[in-house]
Amino acid sequence: MSETLFVSVALDQSVQKPLDYAVPPELKNLIAIGSRVEVPLRKQNAKGTIVSIQTTSPYPNLKTVLSLYRDWE
């Protein structure tokens, strides 16, 4: 059974603190602290930077990271 990962993301737009998101299985081995990601925020998507990775989150029912931006693409 694979372990679920969660990330804290500092969003580019003005939000006071990082927000937690679940990591989908297809991105689990690709993410790292400093990775740029796209995440859902209210009724739109937002870009941000992963500032921490953890195996638990105190928040239930987290939204999922949508995509990973790669500088080399």
Secondary structure, DSSP 8 states (H G I E B T S, - for coil): -----EEEEEESS--SS-EEEE--GGGTTT--TT-EEEEEETTEEEEEEEEEEES--SSSS--B--EEE-TT-
